[in-house]
Amino acid sequence: MKWASINLVQDRKEEKIMLKVVHYINQFFANVGGEEMAHIPAEVREGVVGPGLAFQQAFKDEAEIVATIICGDSYFNENMDEAKNTIIEMVKKYNPDLFIAGPAFNAGRYGVACGAISKTVKDELNIPVITGMYVENPGADMFKNDIYIVSTKNSAAGMRDAVKKMAPLGLKLAKGEKIGASIEEGYIPSGKRVNFFEKERGSTRAVKMLLAKLNNKEFETEFPMPDFDRVPPNPAIKDITKAKIALVTSGGIVPKGNPDHIESSSASKYGKYDIEGVMDLTEETYQTAHGGYDPVYANLDPDRVLPVDIMREFEKEGKIGSLHRYFYTTVGNGTAVKSAKGFAEKYVKELIADGVDAVILTST
Amino acid sequence: MVKEIERAGIPVVHMCTIVPISLTVGANRIVPTIAIPHPLGNPSLSIEEEKEIRRKLLTRALKALETEVTEQTVFEK
């Protein structure tokens, strides 16, 4: 009898506790559809869907994805409170040890959704959370101080690399283990300081950095300055009825046929188009080149993104001085911040030279 | 782009649906819009009703340009 009881204890010891994981993904990664399905509300499916498979393989037998929550990117961002409430209820039912969202790479709305839902799960259900995205994703700046966001590449081609970093960090979080510094674990710095021992001593690192700098090679500072790139607002327009106003958009409105071939994502250029005498943008004359939202509505009536019709009306009624002869446009879809900055730096000089007093910039 | 236009000295109003992104990017005058694929329209309405919405939002944008602000401001109405 004594032996038997000892065996029993040993058996129990070997029995591993499988951690439970709930995974959040968008309509695209769930294979529900592209932009035309971005409006779907949240639904839950048992088990693994899409990129969950790669996570499940990385977890081996330590954790199991028990459910996957799928939500359209536009739906989440346009109905954020409602979406959060619904998803919280879904997550609660499974009482998981870890919540994973994404990774979202450089998809803006998906990144914001991953960040927002992860933060809510952490705050309201007190469950460890992890997500992943590209450092330029707007969701990264918004949530990096609240949750662990693994730094990923800017497209889904970086999935393997993302999972390789997210899965072990997720397991650590689920088990309540100590989390190392961002540079060790691969998450986007959250502003918290963590002590650790470097392999090389400070003087060696400093000399190496200096040599790299002298040789114009890349080096990484160990004391980055905070990035406060804020521009103070310009004074208001004194008399808008005398002002020349220009329309600018990141919503990709272009003349029909997209003559300058502005890319549907990661745009490398912008367009400048003459709208003298154009009173209304129509299906026959204009379209969107944007690949990051459902183009149906903008193609049917491009004024829904670039409101030339009403601006003409305002011009006629004397509500504004005039509508500038040219509009500037690009596709803000995974487009690098550096590119967008470069476009605007260039065309704003023309706007100034043309005597434009104010700009209305529309985004999708 | 909003920030570079502002930096060059031209007042700019950002009309967009996801206001948190606009705030993160650093726009100073923000007017929230209808929906991502149709910020200044609503295909479920008639053309006239849609134009009325567009008129209202653009009037708000003009008001934003005429308003002195010292910090990031969202013009909800």
Interface residues (C-beta under 8 A of the other chain):
Chain A: E35 A38 S74 N77 E78 G108 R109 V112 P138 D141 M142 D229 R230 V231 P232 P233 N234 P235 A236 I237 K238 I240 A243 I245 V248 S250 G251 Y293 D294 P295 V296 Y297 A298 L300 D301 D303 R304 V305 P307 D309 I310 M311 E313 F314 K319 I320 T330 A340 K341 F343 A344 E345 V348 K349 L351 I352 V356 D357 A358 V359 I360 L361 T362 S363 T364
Chain B: M1 V2 K3 E4 I5 E6 R7 A8 G9 I10 P11 V12 V13 H14 M15 C16 T17 I18 P20 I21 S22 T24 V25 G26 N28 R29 T33 A35 I36 P37 H38 P39 L40 G41 P43 E50 K51 R54 R55 L58 T59 A61 L62 L65 E66 T67 E68 V69 T70 E71 T73
